[in-house]
Amino acid sequence: MKLADKVALITGAGSGIGRGSALLFAREGARIAAADIDEQSAAQTVDLIESQGGRAMAIRADVSSPDDAQAMVEAAARRFGTIDILYNNAAIEGPICFAAQISVAQFDHVIGVNLRGTWLGMKYALPIMMANRSGAILNVSSLAGLRATPGGAVYCASKFGVIALTQAVAIEYGKYNIRANCIVPGWIETPMVHRLFGATLPPSSATAPPLRRIGQPQDVARAALFLASEDANYITGTVFPVDGGINAGDRGP
Ligand SMILES: NC(=O)c1ccc[n+]([C@@H]2O[C@H](COP(=O)([O-])OP(=O)(O)OC[C@H]3O[C@@H](n4cnc5c(N)ncnc54)[C@H](O)[C@@H]3O)[C@@H](O)[C@H]2O)c1
């Protein structure tokens, strides 16, 4: 097992990529603190983990709230003794409209959840990892964090920011043996994608991946497992696409 005796705090663990990762990490031996703003969905993830013989706890937390983020980290560390892996996965897609049409409240909400939430998780978990002189952080960006898309200004801004934050933490905390890497999912079939595009997937031929299929949460979970595990113990500060090849360039016919 690749994560035996590790403690992983995963945000947005009630759905999609977060849930898929929580289930895989638990099968690999990690104890899981499953955090989500939707307490019921986090509890369902815990039930699924326990039904496969794993150990987990559910935490209700809005990652954009400093109080919630601090309480989330403290609750996980209190229950399981420490935090070895912090997986900042929670995010919202935000409004689909051009920049001038975004309201101030929408802008603040998306930046608050996606960017500040990622920073807050690290802010409160880093001291624990520093004391351990060990830790693995995974932050979830997006292809929209590498290249702007029309209608996605604030989501893109938040996801570009997640990459910057990750790399800053990687260079600042490497001396404590803390690794921070950024996962860049392409199109992954989750409730978020269905909210954006309905039942028709992949969204358009222009974005259809070279591997000719939409990704599944398990595809991201397996990459996250690698980056969180000792197999990646000399890897930090990277931007790691899990996108079926979209980032490589335009696909052939
Ligand atoms: N699905 C894709 O194609 C895709 C592509 C690129 C990046 N991503 C990124 O992957 C991550 C997971 O996305 P997903 O597709 O599984 O989405 P999802 O909507 O299925 O799951 C997101 C989870 O985050 C939770 N959440 C939302 N706001 C929160 C908050 N303030 N505090 C705590 N939890 C909150 C939701 O309740 C939900 O359980 C996100 O960071 C997303 O931006 C997804």
The ligand as an ORCA input file, in Angstrom:
! r2SCAN-3c Opt
* xyz 0 1
  N     -14.178     18.203    -13.685
  C     -13.338     18.814    -14.501
  O     -13.386     18.658    -15.729
  C     -12.281     19.712    -13.929
  C     -11.387     20.288    -14.836
  C     -10.372     21.112    -14.342
  C     -10.260     21.324    -12.975
  N     -11.169     20.748    -12.122
  C     -10.990     21.006    -10.703
  O     -11.058     19.780     -9.996
  C     -11.529     20.023     -8.664
  C     -12.685     19.113     -8.358
  O     -13.727     19.379     -9.280
  P     -14.920     18.373     -9.579
  O     -15.076     18.352    -11.040
  O     -14.753     17.105     -8.817
  O     -16.125     19.250     -8.984
  P     -17.433     18.877     -8.142
  O     -18.307     20.077     -8.243
  O     -17.969     17.555     -8.563
  O     -16.874     18.743     -6.654
  C     -16.439     19.862     -5.943
  C     -16.693     19.656     -4.471
  O     -16.233     20.823     -3.774
  C     -17.184     21.183     -2.806
  N     -17.098     22.598     -2.487
  C     -17.522     23.641     -3.248
  N     -17.323     24.788     -2.601
  C     -16.739     24.483     -1.420
  C     -16.297     25.248     -0.321
  N     -16.430     26.592     -0.297
  N     -15.731     24.620      0.732
  C     -15.610     23.267      0.721
  N     -16.041     22.487     -0.284
  C     -16.598     23.089     -1.346
  C     -18.525     20.798     -3.421
  O     -19.549     20.672     -2.437
  C     -18.183     19.505     -4.124
  O     -18.369     18.395     -3.266
  C     -11.862     21.519     -8.621
  O     -10.755     22.211     -8.112
  C     -12.063     21.870    -10.088
  O     -11.860     23.247    -10.339
  C     -12.169     19.956    -12.570
*
